[in-house]
Amino acid sequence: MRYSRDRILTSHAGSLPRPDALIAANQARLSGGDVDEAKFQAQLKDAVIDVVRRQKELGIDIPGDGEYGKAMGHRVNYGAWWHYSFQRLGGLDPSGPGLYDMPARRSKPGEVVLTSMADRRDRNRFAAAYADPESGITTGPRARNWPVCCAPLSYTGHDAIARDIANFKAGLDAGGIAEGFMTSIAPASASRIANAHYKTDEEFLFACADAMKAEYKAIVDAGLVLQLDDPAIAENWDMINPEPTVEEYRRFTMLRVEALNEAIKGLPRDRIRFHLCWGSWHGPHITDIPMKDIVDVMLAINAGAYSFEAGNVRHEHEWRIWQDVKLPDGKLILPGVVSHATNVVEHPELVAERIVRFANLVGREQVIAATDCGLGGRVHADIAWAKLEALAQGAAIASSQLWR
């Protein structure tokens, strides 16, 4: 993994806006229409090559494939970071109840379990706002069906991940780019579906870890940086009702860290980065757990770098925790210094200020400037590209201050 040796490098969190033609092609393909598969795959490859080129032109040093191979076929592409795994895991019945139709699962004294999406504490606290279509709050389209695990889990996505890798490497080669990253869902997030096969939640969690390790290894073996997407580590706090104690939540979460570490065991740490967020939907986020309560949980993950939200107004102030928390030697951070949570494009001077804060605390070489979360579907495409440009401009300003 590259370090910011002589200037602040730039990257982002994964999802980027899809071109309209690719969205339409995905919609036709997923709806069972008459689609020429060879033509679609050629179109997808061209789109990936183009999105890598565009990132380079905007000044992004460590690009991704935009998660284009994970597109779900609707315009906003919410959930591609997660939903794609449903097509790559065997043992799932796709005809389960809708995600928001599942019954609430309340924790009993001495127990910590995840409730349903509809019973989240942020949704309950702002029920009227969430129910108002004009409020601007959205968690994305609501799928009518959600998979249920009904048999032993297995990884069936070998051909799909091979195509994703080939398309991305073609883009990197065309742009003369040495390093790129590819996202994959972590076990704690992948296992947030109904389980009708395994005896316990813990058994199901580790089965997800065992199945997904094939994808993790494929990405690293291809010479790419693996980014593990795992909002569950922070976001699960809001999905436990009633609210647990911090210590109860930390114990609950460390089991998920253990499963992830088992899944990446044997893979080179310096080829892995971990992405933490609080769900990133457009909403109040009053019930987000503070970063200070889980930063050491995050650092317990055997990754070489950590990406996290640091630009949105609910979490920007938390840069101060690095005054007291030491980043382990040989590790990097990728703080979000532009946010998906607002249509306002951050001024490059503000971006630079955010970068310099972190660089002064953990060391300039240990900071790569990034985004809070994926931009694809969160803001209009034109705004998303403008934010990446502001990111690169801010990194250049910060570099001029940090390498005088």
Number of C-alpha atoms within 10 A of each C-alpha: 17 16 16 17 12 11 20 28 24 24 25 30 28 25 25 24 25 24 13 11 12 19 20 15 20 21 17 15 17 13 11 8 10 8 14 10 10 9 11 15 14 11 14 21 20 15 23 25 20 16 22 26 19 15 23 17 12 17 20 23 22 23 27 29 28 27 24 27 22 24 24 20 20 19 18 20 24 22 16 19 22 17 18 19 18 19 15 20 19 18 18 24 16 14 11 17 16 13 18 16 16 16 13 16 14 18 16 10 8 7 10 19 18 18 21 20 17 17 20 20 22 18 21 12 13 14 12 11 17 19 12 11 10 9 12 10 15 16 15 14 11 12 11 12 15 21 20 19 21 16 14 15 20 17 18 19 19 12 10 15 20 15 16 21 20 14 22 30 23 17 25 23 13 13 17 11 16 14 17 21 25 24 25 25 24 30 28 25 20 23 21 16 17 19 18 14 16 16 9 10 14 14 12 24 22 21 19 25 26 19 20 27 20 18 22 24 17 16 23 18 14 13 15 21 25 26 27 23 26 25 20 23 26 25 20 23 25 26 25 21 20 16 16 18 10 14 10 13 21 19 13 17 21 17 15 25 22 16 23 25 19 15 23 23 13 9 17 15 19 17 20 24 27 26 26 24 21 25 19 19 16 16 18 15 19 13 17 19 17 15 22 15 14 18 15 14 17 22 17 13 21 21 23 20 25 22 28 24 29 25 25 19 11 15 18 16 12 14 18 13 13 16 11 9 13 11 17 10 9 11 20 26 24 28 28 29 30 32 28 27 19 14 13 13 18 20 14 22 17 17 24 25 17 23 28 22 16 22 19 13 19 20 16 24 19 23 28 30 30 31 27 28 31 22 26 25 20 27 21 15 17 9 18 23 20 16 26 25 20 24 32 25 20 28 30 21 20 26 20 13 13 18 11 5
